[in-house]
């Protein structure tokens, strides 16, 4: 599979060449999915069918939105471009807002603006004279490999070669790149591969740190020392003013990112100062590299290996990593498999219910919670519509892909420069390679991320390899920021649109914000989600392109 446009975000148009064009035309775009990868939106005019095909590439960082204006379909990647045309009046999809407030990040074919729809990655839109239809050309939930990789050494070679191939393509046309280097396994592998790329781009790593478990500078330093690359250490801003949320971008949905309001503007500024044309991160690396095995993986193993000894060996490895008994590991596998067989679709909300995660901390009203449960199937991403047929160990990877491909190019804080942000590990060849590796290999021998560690052992420092399952967290920083901004949060949320529309329960919200935010029973993530949604609503309803409320 060859990279298209060097795996980067397409700017303008790219000629495919006569032979490739003929094959693509013959298959209405399907052949391109199998032969090339990258960030693209393909437009094809089919004279025989008298229709136009629009295909958003698998794992494409380039979004594709569309509206209908009379009998014309208008397609665009930037919401602001559409607003500048002043073709339509826009209105909020309140059901979508209720769904997101109740269930978190729901990013599907629907946006939170009634008039704007979007293509998901790998989806084709066919526009005819009298109809519009859509079809999935690429669905990672249904990828089947006739000959799965059975040996860990073979899996390691496949993962290493595919990762290097993807990174080479992403860096091919770029002289200077900023890398958000957390000091974890994923971004460390990414740095090592960037330094081995044939084009040898200048790589400047940036590590954002905060007190407590958010300080991973020693790990980042170990990688930049052995690669001979530059490292910038930036302390997270303890004084960050959350009023900047009021200037968030008018995206199709309230896009949630728990630290973007501090990190993204600073990265964009650094990119301009250092003439960098891209900002890389290790997004979804945890899933691609099999970090922290979950019970879903063991349930998948139960389906494929039962009653062989391979299952019990895998259960023993999982039990050692998860620090549970072998009996508990087997019981979890049986419980998860039973849940899969009873569940026609997957959603984060239903998943949390299955895990018996308490809903006591929610801020939405009981009416909104009940309403959301009744309309849940409206907000299921097409990759999750048939979970019974999907290898269960693939679930969290797909959830990561949904978020990565939905938020890449319309970040709420990076503005017009948001196209700088790229996630090379979220590439089609890597996803397909992951799908060909049995999930149990990722914790073989009770080693977390076993395939990745074997694949990149020579690339990484002992400090990175010995980290185990531990990861840094900015939770302490986030608590401090929310506490410092408690007055603003009260002003924004208690008298806000979500309370006015009876989506948030004012008494619950007031209780959450009355004392120390950091000690509230309401989770930090819940507060930040509602902050994003409220700010998004205000941005749309108080701008020149005001929506109907």
LINLINGI-V182299 format. One record per residue. N is the residue number from 1. RES is the residue in one small letter. PSI is psi in whole degrees, -180 to 180 (none if undefined). Layout:
n = [N & N]
res = [RES & RES]
psi = [PSI & PSI]
This chain:
n = [1 & 2 & 3 & 4 & 5 & 6 & 7 & 8 & 9 & 10 & 11 & 12 & 13 & 14 & 15 & 16 & 17 & 18 & 19 & 20 & 21 & 22 & 23 & 24 & 25 & 26 & 27 & 28 & 29 & 30 & 31 & 32 & 33 & 34 & 35 & 36 & 37 & 38 & 39 & 40 & 41 & 42 & 43 & 44 & 45 & 46 & 47 & 48 & 49 & 50 & 51 & 52 & 53 & 54 & 55 & 56 & 57 & 58 & 59 & 60 & 61 & 62 & 63 & 64 & 65 & 66 & 67 & 68 & 69 & 70 & 71 & 72 & 73 & 74 & 75 & 76 & 77 & 78 & 79 & 80 & 81 & 82 & 83 & 84 & 85 & 86 & 87 & 88 & 89 & 90 & 91 & 92 & 93 & 94 & 95 & 96 & 97 & 98 & 99 & 100 & 101 & 102 & 103 & 104 & 105 & 106 & 107 & 108 & 109 & 110 & 111 & 112 & 113 & 114 & 115 & 116 & 117 & 118 & 119 & 120 & 121 & 122 & 123 & 124 & 125 & 126 & 127 & 128 & 129 & 130 & 131 & 132 & 133 & 134 & 135 & 136 & 137 & 138 & 139 & 140 & 141 & 142 & 143 & 144 & 145 & 146 & 147 & 148 & 149 & 150 & 151 & 152 & 153 & 154 & 155 & 156 & 157 & 158 & 159 & 160 & 161 & 162 & 163 & 164 & 165 & 166 & 167 & 168 & 169 & 170 & 171 & 172 & 173 & 174 & 175 & 176 & 177 & 178 & 179 & 180 & 181 & 182 & 183 & 184 & 185 & 186 & 187 & 188 & 189 & 190 & 191 & 192 & 193 & 194 & 195 & 196 & 197 & 198 & 199 & 200 & 201 & 202 & 203 & 204 & 205 & 206 & 207 & 208 & 209 & 210 & 211 & 212 & 213 & 214 & 215 & 216 & 217 & 218 & 219 & 220 & 221 & 222 & 223 & 224 & 225 & 226 & 227 & 228 & 229 & 230 & 231 & 232 & 233 & 234 & 235 & 236 & 237 & 238 & 239 & 240 & 241 & 242 & 243 & 244 & 245 & 246 & 247 & 248 & 249 & 250 & 251 & 252 & 253 & 254 & 255 & 256 & 257 & 258 & 259 & 260 & 261 & 262 & 263 & 264 & 265 & 266 & 267 & 268 & 269 & 270 & 271 & 272 & 273 & 274 & 275 & 276 & 277 & 278 & 279 & 280 & 281 & 282 & 283 & 284 & 285 & 286 & 287 & 288 & 289 & 290 & 291 & 292 & 293 & 294 & 295 & 296 & 297 & 298 & 299 & 300 & 301 & 302 & 303 & 304 & 305 & 306 & 307 & 308 & 309 & 310 & 311 & 312 & 313 & 314 & 315 & 316 & 317 & 318 & 319 & 320 & 321 & 322 & 323 & 324 & 325 & 326 & 327 & 328 & 329 & 330 & 331 & 332 & 333 & 334 & 335 & 336 & 337 & 338 & 339 & 340 & 341 & 342 & 343 & 344 & 345 & 346 & 347 & 348 & 349 & 350 & 351 & 352 & 353 & 354 & 355 & 356 & 357 & 358 & 359 & 360 & 361 & 362 & 363 & 364 & 365 & 366 & 367 & 368 & 369 & 370 & 371 & 372 & 373 & 374 & 375 & 376 & 377 & 378 & 379 & 380 & 381 & 382 & 383 & 384 & 385 & 386 & 387 & 388 & 389 & 390 & 391 & 392 & 393 & 394 & 395 & 396 & 397 & 398 & 399 & 400 & 401 & 402 & 403 & 404 & 405 & 406 & 407 & 408 & 409 & 410 & 411 & 412 & 413 & 414 & 415 & 416 & 417 & 418 & 419 & 420 & 421 & 422 & 423 & 424 & 425 & 426 & 427 & 428 & 429 & 430 & 431 & 432 & 433 & 434 & 435 & 436 & 437 & 438 & 439 & 440 & 441 & 442 & 443 & 444 & 445 & 446 & 447 & 448 & 449 & 450 & 451 & 452 & 453 & 454 & 455 & 456 & 457 & 458 & 459 & 460 & 461 & 462 & 463 & 464 & 465 & 466 & 467 & 468 & 469 & 470 & 471 & 472 & 473 & 474 & 475 & 476 & 477 & 478 & 479 & 480 & 481 & 482 & 483 & 484 & 485 & 486 & 487 & 488 & 489 & 490 & 491 & 492 & 493 & 494 & 495 & 496 & 497 & 498 & 499 & 500 & 501 & 502 & 503 & 504 & 505 & 506 & 507 & 508 & 509 & 510 & 511 & 512 & 513 & 514 & 515 & 516 & 517 & 518 & 519 & 520 & 521 & 522 & 523 & 524 & 525 & 526 & 527 & 528 & 529 & 530 & 531 & 532 & 533 & 534 & 535 & 536 & 537 & 538 & 539 & 540 & 541 & 542 & 543 & 544 & 545 & 546 & 547 & 548 & 549]
res = [x & x & x & x & x & x & x & x & x & x & x & x & x & x & x & x & x & x & x & x & x & x & x & x & x & x & x & x & x & x & x & x & x & x & x & x & x & x & x & x & x & x & x & x & x & x & x & x & x & x & x & x & x & x & x & x & x & x & x & x & x & x & x & x & x & x & x & x & x & x & x & x & x & x & x & x & x & x & x & x & x & x & x & x & x & x & x & x & x & x & x & x & x & x & x & x & x & x & x & x & x & x & x & x & x & x & x & x & x & x & x & x & x & x & x & x & x & x & x & x & x & x & x & x & x & x & x & x & x & x & x & x & x & x & x & x & x & x & x & x & x & x & x & x & x & x & x & x & x & x & x & x & x & x & x & x & x & x & x & x & x & x & x & x & x & x & x & x & x & x & x & x & x & x & x & x & x & x & x & x & x & x & x & x & x & x & x & x & x & x & x & x & x & x & x & x & x & x & x & x & x & x & x & x & x & x & x & x & x & x & x & x & x & x & x & x & x & x & x & x & x & x & x & x & x & x & x & x & x & x & x & x & x & x & x & x & x & x & x & x & x & x & x & x & x & x & x & x & x & x & x & x & x & x & x & x & x & x & x & x & x & x & x & x & x & x & x & x & x & x & x & x & x & x & x & x & x & x & x & x & x & x & x & x & x & x & x & x & x & x & x & x & x & x & x & x & x & x & x & x & x & x & x & x & x & x & x & x & x & x & x & x & x & x & x & x & x & x & x & x & x & x & x & x & x & x & x & x & x & x & x & x & x & x & x & x & x & x & x & x & x & x & x & x & x & x & x & x & x & x & x & x & x & x & x & x & x & x & x & x & x & x & x & x & x & x & x & x & x & x & x & x & x & x & x & x & x & x & x & x & x & x & x & x & x & x & x & x & x & x & x & x & x & x & x & x & x & x & x & x & x & x & x & x & x & x & x & x & x & x & x & x & x & x & x & x & x & x & x & x & x & x & x & x & x & x & x & x & x & x & x & x & x & x & x & x & x & x & x & x & x & x & x & x & x & x & x & x & x & x & x & x & x & x & x & x & x & x & x & x & x & x & x & x & x & x & x & x & x & x & x & x & x & x & x & x & x & x & x & x & x & x & x & x & x & x & x & x & x & x & x & x & x & x & x & x & x & x & x & x & x & x & x & x & x & x & x & x & x & x & x & x & x & x & x & x & x & x & x & x & x & x & x & x & x & x & x & x & x & x & x & x & x & x & x & x & x & x & x & x & x & x & x & x & x & x & x & x & x]
psi = [127 & 147 & 141 & 125 & 38 & 25 & 3 & 179 & 127 & 135 & 107 & -151 & 155 & 129 & 135 & -19 & 151 & -43 & -46 & -40 & -42 & -44 & -40 & -42 & -42 & -36 & 11 & 38 & -15 & -35 & -29 & -33 & -34 & -22 & -26 & 157 & 163 & -170 & 104 & 159 & 121 & 133 & 126 & 132 & 119 & 100 & -40 & -47 & -8 & 48 & 169 & 132 & 131 & 118 & 122 & 122 & 150 & 133 & 23 & 131 & -9 & 113 & 162 & 103 & 162 & 150 & 163 & 125 & 105 & -118 & 19 & 135 & 121 & 122 & 144 & 160 & -22 & 125 & -39 & -33 & -42 & -43 & -34 & -24 & -24 & 46 & -35 & 162 & 140 & 154 & 147 & 136 & 96 & -29 & -40 & -41 & -43 & -41 & -44 & -39 & -35 & -34 & -3 & -140 & 104 & 107 & 99 & -152 & -23 & 143 & 179 & 7 & 122 & -38 & -11 & 126 & 167 & 152 & 136 & 164 & 135 & 11 & 145 & 136 & 123 & 119 & 111 & -178 & -28 & 6 & 160 & 130 & 160 & 151 & 143 & 121 & -25 & 123 & 104 & -18 & -22 & 10 & 126 & 136 & 122 & -36 & 83 & 152 & 118 & -25 & 139 & -33 & -41 & -39 & -39 & -43 & -44 & -45 & -42 & -47 & -40 & -41 & -46 & -40 & -46 & -44 & -42 & -42 & -41 & -33 & -4 & -38 & 16 & 130 & -37 & 131 & 136 & 137 & 124 & 99 & 104 & -29 & 5 & 178 & -42 & -54 & -27 & -42 & -42 & -44 & -45 & -41 & -37 & -38 & -16 & 1 & 142 & -32 & -11 & 60 & 153 & 124 & 125 & 112 & 143 & 123 & 120 & 126 & 157 & 169 & 157 & -140 & -5 & 2 & 103 & 27 & -37 & -38 & -44 & -41 & -38 & -35 & -40 & -26 & -47 & -21 & -9 & 33 & 165 & 143 & 127 & 126 & 120 & 121 & 137 & 143 & 107 & -21 & 14 & 134 & 115 & -2 & -16 & -17 & -30 & -14 & 21 & 158 & 152 & 85 & 173 & -30 & 160 & 99 & 124 & 128 & 119 & -11 & 9 & -32 & -19 & -47 & -47 & -48 & -35 & -38 & -41 & -42 & -43 & -40 & -43 & -41 & -35 & 9 & 34 & 138 & 6 & 151 & 112 & 152 & 170 & 31 & 138 & 12 & -35 & -41 & -45 & -37 & 10 & 37 & 139 & 80 & 141 & 165 & -26 & -37 & -41 & -35 & -39 & -41 & -36 & -40 & -40 & -26 & -18 & 137 & 36 & 168 & -20 & -39 & -46 & -33 & -42 & -40 & -38 & -40 & -45 & -44 & -40 & -42 & -42 & -7 & 49 & 169 & 160 & -40 & -42 & -41 & -46 & -41 & -41 & -42 & -43 & -42 & -43 & -39 & -40 & -41 & -41 & -42 & -24 & -6 & 114 & -25 & 167 & 136 & 152 & -36 & -49 & -36 & -43 & -37 & -43 & -39 & -3 & 39 & 127 & 143 & 12 & -27 & 1 & 151 & -14 & 158 & 160 & -35 & -41 & -41 & -44 & -42 & -41 & -41 & -35 & -28 & 20 & -40 & -17 & -20 & 36 & 124 & 142 & -24 & -18 & 15 & -16 & 71 & -20 & -29 & 3 & 137 & 120 & -26 & -6 & -8 & -53 & -29 & -47 & -37 & -40 & -39 & -40 & -47 & -41 & -46 & -12 & -19 & -5 & -61 & 12 & 56 & 142 & -12 & -14 & -8 & -142 & -17 & 9 & -20 & -11 & -28 & 128 & 149 & 89 & -27 & -20 & 66 & 146 & -48 & -35 & -40 & -43 & -34 & -43 & -41 & -17 & -5 & 120 & 133 & -31 & -24 & -23 & -15 & 29 & 136 & 22 & 33 & 122 & 129 & 43 & -43 & -46 & -40 & -39 & -38 & -38 & 19 & -39 & -12 & -18 & 159 & 162 & -33 & -42 & -44 & -28 & 7 & -23 & -136 & -2 & 142 & 148 & 158 & 135 & 20 & -42 & -42 & -44 & -40 & -45 & -42 & -45 & -39 & -44 & -27 & 21 & -39 & -46 & -43 & -40 & -44 & -44 & -47 & -41 & -33 & 28 & -180 & -39 & -37 & -43 & -38 & 7 & 36 & -43 & 144 & 114 & -38 & -41 & -40 & -43 & -40 & -38 & -30 & 1 & -38 & -147 & 118 & -38 & -19 & 6 & 150 & -23 & 132 & 153 & -42 & -39 & -44 & -43 & -39 & -48 & -32 & -43 & -47 & -45 & -44 & -41 & -45 & -43 & -36 & -41 & -39 & -11 & 9 & 179 & -34 & 57 & 143 & 160 & 132 & none]
